[in-house]
């Protein structure tokens, strides 16, 4: 019977000229994973978490819980002696909140970017607000490319268990900012290049962005959505008389922000389309 | 063949007794420690000399004798009255606790802790360690202390001299025009320096690169290594980064390297731990990363002890544990990549993304759904220019219609609302 199969396969090859990958010695690579710390999320991501040597993207608008989720993962990594590099493009990281989340700050490398905005007096001709940048070949793109180059160096070095590239804008409210994520200005090839760098290392690379950015380059994509704030006491519920912060000064009610509820959906690399709700507490 | 020397060490708190012993034993003596003398006598006459001392029965004089100076001193200090025959020093000292090494040498910081963590307690344990393995892990000093523990007369570790500088200089027959061409002579010079530095059991912590131009112009570049190193390739890589920034107006006539040494680091803290990953390489990675994005700054996050609205701080990565400690590779197959213990369900700690600097805020009517506050704070109004350093503000948390949560502040001085950050 075995001889029959052998001769059949040989005949097939002669006819088609096609050799299967398995016959060429290909075997599925055994890959390790980094747990997110949320067992339900790990399950949605295929059972074990974020794949090592791959890029994962977390995207969502302001208050979607991206930073809280990453802080939780960072706390898990540093608690076990791992090192994390945090490339903070908009210089928005709050060390005091990281510490409260249980992150060992001594094991974090914080790369502070120039930020999108500077005090008005410092704004010159070449200072651009990335979201409003009409010129994709301008200075903003150059700085973004440098940030990516730096992330590539950090990922390739293998000295960090986790590398976080944070390109998410903080807010969408008016007053000089823009909602667009900086990464949107880059061509897709830039993300594939970064993915290739991650493949050669033993690091997990997470990209935080405002919108889905990396196209097909990321192995796992999570879409996060803000839900609602969780309030203690009686928060002020403004009516017509309090419609802007300028009217807040005379209010005497006492309340407290306790946290927020958010949700995330797996868009790629796991049980796609499935969602979970999670809570973030202060 | 001349008879070997025999050493007799005497210790006493009485200067009179020491003087007497000098009259009895030999005028050839060397002072050791306060209150101690070591005499060199011809081994043929050692018994005669010892009998002479014993006849006087000097009760308060501690005496030890051995064929090595080290063993004689240990014998006098720890087991007075011990007279060791030829080649019995090692066996005699084997049971001594490691702490006794401090009687004859200054121990490097953390030396005893490291040995204890390896399970080594006595001189005998230390001498069992292979010299090469010990030197590779703890440097030249440890090797000399091992010799001390086996009773050999070793040259004791000299106290480290801060002013020590290793120099190499090259003068060229014709001016070198490009910085790339300079790398060849620099490589040779660096190798020579590293050889000399590592031979002394030290490592390079800082390099000064001095260039003299054809027109007489002098240029000096300082390179600080993240950790002391004797790896010439690594040091040349750091120099290459500096050379890239140099713009030469004329050719280079001469080049000089000054290397400032530091003590070599311990690369293994416990026999049960793997050797630390090469932090020098990590330092090079971070230097490269720093230069690849000049607009950025690298550091270690910290929290200042202040009531300032933004207490975040960024410390120097060169001084951090991140560099000197080891990154446990959690991502290896079979590594510890499990859930963090104590993680409760789907609950995380809320994070705040700061606006740096806070920016003026505009909100449309009816956008705010809920809000809480104010939390009033002020500070540093007493430091110098109040307008520049001080702050007086009320902080509020607010939720917008679209679910976004913000921390905003009302600046009393400017009468403006600022966006401090976004809860995310």
Interface residues (C-beta under 8 A of the other chain):
Chain A: X30 X32 X33 X34 X35 X37 X38 X39 X40 X41 X42 X49 X52 X53 X61 X62 X63 X64 X65 X66 X67 X68 X69 X70 X71 X72 X75 X76 X77 X79 X80 X81 X82 X83 X86 X87 X90 X91 X92 X93 X94 X95 X96 X97 X98 X99 X100 X101 X102 X105 X106 X107 X108 X109 X110 X111 X112 X113 X114 X115 X117 X118 X119 X143 X146 X147 X149 X150 X153 X154 X157 X159 X160 X161 X168 X170 X171 X172 X173 X174 X175 X176 X177 X202 X203 X204 X226 X227 X228 X229 X231 X233 X235 X236 X237 X238 X240 X242 X243 X244 X245 X246 X248 X249 X251 X254 X255 X256 X257 X259 X260 X276 X277 X278 X279 X280 X281 X282
Chain B: X277 X281 X282 X285 X286 X288 X289 X292 X293 X294 X295 X296 X297 X298 X299 X300 X301 X302 X303 X310 X311 X312 X313 X314 X317 X320 X321 X322 X325 X326 X327 X328 X329 X330 X331 X332 X333 X334 X335 X336 X337 X338 X339 X340 X341 X343 X345 X346 X347 X348 X349 X350 X351 X352 X353 X354 X355 X356 X357 X359 X360 X361 X362 X363 X364 X365 X366 X367 X368 X369 X370 X371 X372 X373 X374 X394 X396 X397 X398 X399 X400 X402 X403 X404 X405 X406 X408 X410 X417 X419 X421 X422 X423 X424
